[in-house]
Amino acid sequence: MRTAKLLLRIPGNWIGELSMRCNASVKVLQCVPADRTTGRSLLRIEALDGKAVQGLEDALKSIGPDCHVDLATLGPGKHIASVTNNACLICNLLNEADCFLDLAVSQPDGKIAWSVIAPRSENIGRLITRLKEMGCEVEMLNLRDQEEDGPLTFHQEKILRTAYDMGYYDIPRTATLADLSDRLGMARSTIDVVLRRAERRLIGEHIGR
C-alpha cells in the first residue's frame, strides 16, 4: 500500500469556504460515495470563535445548497457533522481511482490537505490527473509505503486518530469509549486495549525505550 499527502485547491469547494467564512478548522474523518453524484462525509468542525450550531448550519446551507447536514455538539465550538452532498464529484473520483481518503483537513487559505491511501502509486497518479482535469490545483507533499508511516500499525493509528478527532483526548473529554464503540463498531474493551498499546508504543518511542 502507498500513502500520499496532497495539498489541493478545489474550485467551489464548500469545506474550504466554510473554514474561511466561519473561522473554523474542518477535518473530514470519513468520505464515502453513495452513487455517481452523491457523497456522504463525517466532519469534525472546531469553530475558533465558538460559533453556535445554528450559525454553522446557516453557513453550510448558503455555501452548499446541495448538502444535507446533521450537526451534533461535542463542546463549546466543537461539532461533529454528517453531510450528504448531492453534487459530490470528489467521492466518485476517489472511487474511480481506487483510492481511499484517510483524512482531509482545511487550511487557513482555503486549501485542503489530504492523506490518501492506495494499492499502488499508479492509483494516486490517476487521481491527481483527474483532479487536475477538473481544474483543481494539486501539490504532492510526499509519497511513501504505508509501512513506513511510524511505530503504530494501521489499525492502531486509525483507532487512535478517530479517538483524537472525536474528542477522547480533549480536556475535558468530549467523547467516551462508548461513543468510540458506536462509531467503530467494536467492543469498548477492545478499543481500550488498542488505545493503551498505541499510547505505550508512542510514549516508549518518545522517551527512547
RAHU-V373952 format. One record per residue. N is the residue number from 1. RES is the residue in three letters. PHI is phi in radians with two decimals (none if undefined). Layout:
BEGIN
n->(N & N)
res->(RES & RES)
phi->(PHI & PHI)
END
This chain:
BEGIN
n->(1 & 2 & 3 & 4 & 5 & 6 & 7 & 8 & 9 & 10 & 11 & 12 & 13 & 14 & 15 & 16 & 17 & 18 & 19 & 20 & 21 & 22 & 23 & 24 & 25 & 26 & 27 & 28 & 29 & 30 & 31 & 32 & 33 & 34 & 35 & 36 & 37 & 38 & 39 & 40 & 41 & 42 & 43 & 44 & 45 & 46 & 47 & 48 & 49 & 50 & 51 & 52 & 53 & 54 & 55 & 56 & 57 & 58 & 59 & 60 & 61 & 62 & 63 & 64 & 65 & 66 & 67 & 68 & 69 & 70 & 71 & 72 & 73 & 74 & 75 & 76 & 77 & 78 & 79 & 80 & 81 & 82 & 83 & 84 & 85 & 86 & 87 & 88 & 89 & 90 & 91 & 92 & 93 & 94 & 95 & 96 & 97 & 98 & 99 & 100 & 101 & 102 & 103 & 104 & 105 & 106 & 107 & 108 & 109 & 110 & 111 & 112 & 113 & 114 & 115 & 116 & 117 & 118 & 119 & 120 & 121 & 122 & 123 & 124 & 125 & 126 & 127 & 128 & 129 & 130 & 131 & 132 & 133 & 134 & 135 & 136 & 137 & 138 & 139 & 140 & 141 & 142 & 143 & 144 & 145 & 146 & 147 & 148 & 149 & 150 & 151 & 152 & 153 & 154 & 155 & 156 & 157 & 158 & 159 & 160 & 161 & 162 & 163 & 164 & 165 & 166 & 167 & 168 & 169 & 170 & 171 & 172 & 173 & 174 & 175 & 176 & 177 & 178 & 179 & 180 & 181 & 182 & 183 & 184 & 185 & 186 & 187 & 188 & 189 & 190 & 191 & 192 & 193 & 194 & 195 & 196 & 197 & 198 & 199 & 200 & 201 & 202 & 203 & 204 & 205 & 206 & 207 & 208 & 209)
res->(MET & ARG & THR & ALA & LYS & LEU & LEU & LEU & ARG & ILE & PRO & GLY & ASN & TRP & ILE & GLY & GLU & LEU & SER & MET & ARG & CYS & ASN & ALA & SER & VAL & LYS & VAL & LEU & GLN & CYS & VAL & PRO & ALA & ASP & ARG & THR & THR & GLY & ARG & SER & LEU & LEU & ARG & ILE & GLU & ALA & LEU & ASP & GLY & LYS & ALA & VAL & GLN & GLY & LEU & GLU & ASP & ALA & LEU & LYS & SER & ILE & GLY & PRO & ASP & CYS & HIS & VAL & ASP & LEU & ALA & THR & LEU & GLY & PRO & GLY & LYS & HIS & ILE & ALA & SER & VAL & THR & ASN & ASN & ALA & CYS & LEU & ILE & CYS & ASN & LEU & LEU & ASN & GLU & ALA & ASP & CYS & PHE & LEU & ASP & LEU & ALA & VAL & SER & GLN & PRO & ASP & GLY & LYS & ILE & ALA & TRP & SER & VAL & ILE & ALA & PRO & ARG & SER & GLU & ASN & ILE & GLY & ARG & LEU & ILE & THR & ARG & LEU & LYS & GLU & MET & GLY & CYS & GLU & VAL & GLU & MET & LEU & ASN & LEU & ARG & ASP & GLN & GLU & GLU & ASP & GLY & PRO & LEU & THR & PHE & HIS & GLN & GLU & LYS & ILE & LEU & ARG & THR & ALA & TYR & ASP & MET & GLY & TYR & TYR & ASP & ILE & PRO & ARG & THR & ALA & THR & LEU & ALA & ASP & LEU & SER & ASP & ARG & LEU & GLY & MET & ALA & ARG & SER & THR & ILE & ASP & VAL & VAL & LEU & ARG & ARG & ALA & GLU & ARG & ARG & LEU & ILE & GLY & GLU & HIS & ILE & GLY & ARG)
phi->(none & -2.10 & -2.17 & -2.27 & -1.85 & -2.07 & -2.07 & -2.20 & -2.08 & -1.84 & -0.98 & 1.24 & -1.26 & -1.30 & -1.22 & -1.10 & -1.18 & -1.08 & -1.04 & -1.31 & -1.19 & -1.79 & 0.88 & -2.28 & -1.65 & -2.11 & -2.02 & -1.56 & -1.48 & -2.55 & -2.58 & -2.32 & -1.35 & -1.67 & -2.74 & -1.17 & -2.14 & -1.97 & -2.31 & -2.11 & -2.26 & -1.98 & -2.08 & -1.96 & -2.05 & -2.04 & -1.40 & -1.18 & -1.79 & 1.24 & -0.96 & -1.32 & -0.97 & -1.07 & -1.11 & -1.21 & -1.07 & -1.10 & -1.13 & -1.10 & -1.16 & -1.33 & -1.41 & -2.15 & -1.09 & -1.57 & -1.74 & -1.94 & -2.14 & -2.12 & -1.94 & -2.26 & -1.59 & -1.64 & -3.14 & -0.97 & 1.31 & -2.02 & -2.45 & -1.95 & -2.20 & -1.78 & -2.14 & -1.84 & -1.90 & -1.40 & -2.37 & -1.82 & -1.35 & -1.09 & -1.00 & -1.18 & -1.09 & -1.05 & -1.15 & -1.09 & -1.46 & 1.02 & -2.04 & -2.11 & -1.48 & -1.40 & -2.87 & -2.39 & -2.28 & -1.20 & -1.94 & -1.01 & -1.59 & 1.61 & -1.33 & -2.18 & -1.66 & -1.90 & -1.98 & -2.07 & -2.03 & -2.60 & -1.09 & -2.47 & -1.07 & -1.07 & -1.13 & -1.19 & -1.08 & -1.12 & -1.11 & -1.10 & -1.05 & -1.17 & -1.11 & -1.16 & -1.10 & -1.43 & 1.65 & -1.43 & -1.51 & -2.29 & -2.18 & -1.51 & -1.49 & -2.85 & -2.53 & -2.71 & -1.20 & -1.02 & -1.15 & -1.56 & -1.14 & 2.81 & -1.32 & -1.64 & -1.25 & -1.05 & -1.07 & -1.12 & -1.12 & -1.11 & -1.22 & -1.10 & -1.15 & -1.07 & -1.06 & -1.13 & -1.18 & -1.42 & 1.79 & -1.12 & -1.80 & -1.21 & -2.16 & -1.27 & -1.13 & -1.97 & -2.54 & -1.95 & -1.04 & -1.13 & -1.11 & -1.13 & -1.07 & -1.12 & -1.24 & -1.61 & 1.20 & -2.20 & -1.17 & -1.05 & -1.10 & -1.16 & -1.09 & -1.05 & -1.14 & -1.05 & -1.12 & -1.17 & -1.17 & -1.13 & -1.09 & -1.08 & -1.15 & -1.16 & -1.15 & -1.05 & -1.16 & -1.15 & -1.67 & 1.36 & -1.88)
END
